[in-house]
């Protein structure tokens, strides 16, 4: 029995839905995409979906996946817990259609397809990212030590050990409050990971000046959503409209392929993003309508606090006569 994480099982669930009904509704529209073909193994294997059956490049023919099988797959996926787990219905799906290796290295996206878009006469090869809302809301930007931001504490006069010993439920917020009582302020110094820093520069050369005050405000205040943080973070260098525009670009970049530790040269996904709703319904935001997609991300994402122990942030430390604290950036759907 194969074990995968929620995201990997969700990718297979999307394939299962396509093998049942190849049409995917376009968000905020009455139109649909029609998936003609699904590729595996970097396009070395393909499955052609018709209204009657599914055929492979090896000339095997399969019956369509039934609606009841989709419901059973969804039910099991919804109830499963853990970082990695086995699904009986998921493994049955893999075996039924002889799905090739699921964990192959992907250059782009989460699913490779040949898809027919509305008002087009021929399908084209495109890939999609997949975000699943089955279970807990998915992350958009996964935390790691690469997403740590180092802030310099100006003219610090406090007791490092006393501040770091604060261990309340809101310990980082309380530590920052104490830091402000014994310093002249907190300023961004650097993004710890060089590649992530360079990726941020590709959003805007001054994007770090927009993002870092929001991150500091998140750990210091009650605000958590991206929209509220843009609205309630003071930034004398930029107007809120400029910050909103660049935050939308930033969220879109991560939705369509940016990763903190991989050099980014533009959207890695060529089709758009498929969302799996809690009900199992699939909705797609296409690259033809990115304004709506950016608006969706902007209105539905929030910052989150990952493990400070695991990612090594949230404590005051001294280096070369100066004092610093690291804060971590993680973004998930609310």
C-alpha positions, 0 to 999 in steps of 0.5 A, spaced: 500 500 500 502 506 497 503 512 502 503 519 500 501 526 503 495 530 503 497 534 497 499 528 493 493 524 494 489 530 492 493 530 485 491 523 484 484 525 486 483 530 481 485 525 476 480 520 479 475 526 478 477 527 471 477 520 469 470 520 471 468 527 468 473 530 464 470 537 465 472 542 470 468 548 471 472 555 471 471 559 477 466 565 477 464 563 470 459 558 467 464 555 462 468 549 463 475 546 461 475 539 458 481 535 459 482 531 453 489 527 456 493 526 462 500 525 462 504 521 467 512 520 467 514 527 464 509 525 458 512 518 457 505 515 459 498 518 457 491 517 458 486 519 453 479 521 456 472 520 452 465 521 454 465 513 453 472 510 456 479 511 457 485 509 453 492 509 454 498 510 449 499 503 450 492 502 447 489 499 453 482 501 454 479 502 461 472 504 463 470 511 466 471 512 474 464 512 477 461 517 481 460 513 487 468 511 486 469 518 486 465 519 493 468 514 496 475 516 494 473 523 497 470 520 503 477 517 505 481 522 503 477 527 508 477 522 514 485 521 513 490 524 518 498 525 518 503 527 514 503 521 510 498 515 510 495 510 505 488 510 502 485 504 500 480 507 495 487 511 492 491 505 492 485 501 488 485 507 483 492 506 482 491 499 481 485 499 477 488 504 471 495 502 472 497 509 474 505 510 473 509 512 478 506 518 482 512 521 485 516 522 479 520 529 479 516 534 476 519 540 472 512 544 472 505 544 476 502 538 479 498 535 473 500 535 466 494 535 461 492 536 454 486 541 455 481 544 451 479 551 453 472 555 451 472 557 444 478 554 442 477 548 437 484 544 439 486 542 445 493 544 448 498 541 453 498 545 459 499 544 466 496 546 473 497 547 480 493 543 485 490 546 492 486 542 496 481 544 501 479 537 503 481 537 511 485 543 513 486 549 509 492 548 504 499 552 505 501 557 499 508 558 502 511 552 506 515 554 512 522 552 512 529 556 515 529 559 508 523 563 509 526 566 515 527 574 515 532 577 520 530 583 523 535 588 527 534 590 534 536 598 534 540 600 540 537 594 544 538 594 552 534 589 554 536 582 557 536 576 552 535 571 557 529 574 560 526 575 553 527 568 550 525 565 557 518 568 555 514 562 553 507 564 553 502 561 548 503 568 544 510 568 546 513 571 540 508 577 540 510 578 547 517 577 546 517 583 541 513 587 545 518 587 551 523 588 545 520 594 543 520 596 551 528 596 551 530 598 544 529 604 539 525 599 534 526 593 529 528 594 522 529 588 517 536 586 515 536 580 511 532 575 508 536 569 510 536 565 504 539 568 498 535 564 492 529 566 496 531 574 497 533 574 489 526 571 488 523 577 492 527 582 488 523 579 481 517 581 484 519 588 485 526 591 487 523 594 493 518 588 495 522 586 501 521 593 504 513 592 503 513 585 505 517 585 512 513 590 515 507 586 514 511 580 517 513 584 523 506 586 524 503 579 523 507 577 529 506 583 533 498 584 532 491 581 532 492 582 524 493 575 520 490 576 513 494 578 507 488 584 506 488 586 513 495 586 514 496 591 508 491 595 510 493 596 517 501 596 516 504 603 516 509 604 511 511 611 509 515 609 503 509 606 499 502 607 498 497 601 500 495 600 492 502 599 490 503 594 496 496 591 494 499 590 487 505 587 489 502 582 494 497 580 489 503 578 484 507 575 490 501 570 492 500 569 484 507 567 483 507 562 489 500 559 487 503 558 480 510 555 481 515 559 485 519 556 491 523 559 496 530 555 494 529 554 487 531 560 482 524 563 479 524 566 472 516 567 471 510 562 472 512 555 472 504 553 471 502 554 464 494 552 465 492 555 471 490 553 478 485 547 480 482 548 487 479 542 490 473 544 495 471 540 501 465 537 497 470 534 492 468 539 487 473 542 482 474 549 480 479 552 476 482 559 475 486 559 468 491 564 466 486 567 461 483 570 467 489 572 472 486 578 475 480 574 478 485 569 481 489 574 484 483 577 487 481 570 490 488 569 493 488 576 496 482 575 499 483 568 502 490 568 504 493 569 511 500 568 515 501 563 519 505 561 525 509 555 524 514 551 529 519 556 532 523 550 534 523 547 528 525 553 524 529 556 529 526 563 529 523 568 535 529 568 539 534 574 540 541 573 539 547 578 539 552 578 533 558 583 532 555 587 537 548 588 534 542 584 536 537 580 532 531 576 531 528 572 526 521 571 524 518 566 519 514 567 513 508 562 512 502 563 508 496 558 508 489 559 505 484 561 511 
